Amino acid sequence: MKLLSTVVFVTALAQLAPAFAQAPKKAVASPALQQEFNGFIAKFRVALKANDSAAVAGMTRLPFEDSRDVAHFRAKAYPATFTSKNRTCLQRGKAVYDRDQLNNDNYFIFCGEQIFVFTKTPSGFLFTEVGMND
């Protein structure tokens, strides 16, 4: 009877092993990548604190949403996206690292119903999009 219980247990484990083996692994940023992002977000936060739309535009991948250039971004996207509440949140929010399906390095800061996305590009990190926190 004990042998039968052991066989059933081992068989059950063998059937579950592939499910555990294929569980997604949590992405971890390398120390160099983390350091690069830390430098970027520090500058980004200084620009937000000063409410400097030109500096933020310089750290944003354009076109951004419907803003095709810096002037349009500063006039339309910046005031709508970087409200006082969002600027305060981005000053204090903890950035979370992950990789997307295209293997891009991203950091996310969650502000209420919005997710602010910062992506590693060939020229360094840039603010790339705002998504809905669902």
C-alpha positions as CSV (number, residue, x, y, z in Angstrom):
1,M,0.0,0.0,0.0
2,K,2.8,2.4,0.9
3,L,4.6,1.6,-2.4
4,L,1.3,2.4,-4.3
5,S,1.0,5.7,-2.6
6,T,4.6,6.6,-3.4
7,V,4.1,5.6,-7.1
8,V,0.9,7.8,-7.3
9,F,2.8,10.7,-5.7
10,V,5.8,10.5,-8.0
11,T,3.5,10.2,-11.0
12,A,1.6,13.3,-10.0
13,L,4.9,15.2,-9.5
14,A,6.1,14.1,-12.9
15,Q,2.9,15.4,-14.5
16,L,3.1,18.8,-12.8
17,A,6.9,19.4,-13.5
18,P,6.4,20.7,-17.0
19,A,3.9,23.3,-15.8
20,F,6.3,24.6,-13.2
21,A,9.2,24.5,-15.6
22,Q,7.4,26.7,-18.1
23,A,6.2,29.3,-15.5
24,P,7.5,32.7,-16.7
25,K,10.6,34.0,-14.9
26,K,10.5,37.5,-13.5
27,A,12.9,39.7,-15.4
28,V,15.7,41.3,-13.5
29,A,17.6,44.4,-14.8
30,S,21.4,44.1,-14.8
31,P,23.2,46.5,-12.4
32,A,24.5,48.5,-15.4
33,L,20.9,48.9,-16.9
34,Q,19.5,49.8,-13.5
35,Q,22.2,52.5,-13.0
36,E,21.5,53.9,-16.5
37,F,17.8,54.1,-15.7
38,N,18.5,55.7,-12.3
39,G,20.4,58.5,-14.1
40,F,17.7,59.0,-16.6
41,I,14.8,59.0,-14.1
42,A,16.7,61.5,-11.9
43,K,16.9,63.9,-14.8
44,F,13.3,63.3,-15.8
45,R,12.1,64.0,-12.3
46,V,14.1,67.2,-12.1
47,A,12.4,68.3,-15.3
48,L,9.0,67.4,-14.0
49,K,9.6,69.2,-10.7
50,A,10.5,72.3,-12.7
51,N,7.5,71.7,-14.9
52,D,9.9,72.0,-17.8
53,S,8.0,70.7,-20.9
54,A,11.0,71.3,-23.2
55,A,13.3,69.1,-21.1
56,V,10.6,66.4,-20.8
57,A,10.1,66.6,-24.6
58,G,13.8,66.0,-25.0
59,M,13.5,62.8,-23.0
60,T,10.4,61.6,-24.9
61,R,10.3,59.4,-28.0
62,L,8.5,61.3,-30.7
63,P,6.1,61.1,-32.3
64,F,4.3,60.6,-29.0
65,E,0.6,59.6,-29.3
66,D,-0.7,62.4,-31.6
67,S,2.2,64.7,-31.1
68,R,4.4,64.6,-34.1
69,D,7.0,67.1,-32.9
70,V,8.4,68.9,-29.9
71,A,6.1,72.0,-30.3
72,H,3.0,69.9,-30.5
73,F,4.1,67.7,-27.6
74,R,4.7,70.8,-25.4
75,A,1.4,72.4,-26.4
76,K,-0.9,69.4,-26.3
77,A,0.5,66.2,-24.8
78,Y,2.5,67.6,-22.0
79,P,-0.3,69.5,-20.2
80,A,-2.7,66.6,-20.7
81,T,-0.3,63.9,-19.6
82,F,1.8,65.6,-16.9
83,T,-0.9,67.1,-14.7
84,S,0.2,68.2,-11.3
85,K,-1.1,65.0,-9.8
86,N,0.9,62.8,-12.3
87,R,4.1,64.9,-11.8
88,T,3.8,64.3,-8.1
89,C,3.2,60.6,-8.6
90,L,6.2,60.3,-10.9
91,Q,8.4,62.1,-8.4
92,R,7.6,59.5,-5.8
93,G,6.6,56.4,-7.7
94,K,8.7,53.2,-7.6
95,A,9.8,52.1,-11.1
96,V,9.2,48.4,-11.9
97,Y,11.4,46.7,-14.5
98,D,10.2,44.2,-17.1
99,R,11.0,43.1,-20.7
100,D,8.3,43.1,-23.4
101,Q,7.6,40.6,-26.1
102,L,10.1,42.3,-28.4
103,N,12.8,41.9,-25.7
104,N,12.9,45.7,-25.0
105,D,14.0,46.8,-21.5
106,N,11.2,48.8,-19.9
107,Y,10.5,50.5,-16.6
108,F,7.0,51.3,-15.5
109,I,5.6,53.7,-12.9
110,F,2.0,53.2,-11.9
111,C,0.0,56.4,-11.2
112,G,-3.6,55.5,-10.4
113,E,-5.2,54.4,-13.6
114,Q,-2.2,55.2,-15.7
115,I,1.1,53.4,-16.4
116,F,4.0,55.6,-17.5
117,V,6.5,53.6,-19.7
118,F,10.2,54.3,-20.1
119,T,12.0,52.2,-22.7
120,K,15.7,51.6,-23.4
121,T,16.5,52.8,-26.9
122,P,19.8,52.8,-28.8
123,S,20.3,56.4,-27.6
124,G,19.4,55.6,-24.0
125,F,16.2,55.6,-22.0
126,L,13.2,57.6,-23.2
127,F,9.6,58.2,-22.0
128,T,7.6,56.2,-24.6
129,E,4.0,55.9,-23.6
130,V,1.2,56.1,-21.2
131,G,-1.1,53.1,-20.8
132,M,-4.1,52.2,-18.8
133,N,-3.6,50.4,-15.6
134,D,-6.2,47.6,-15.8
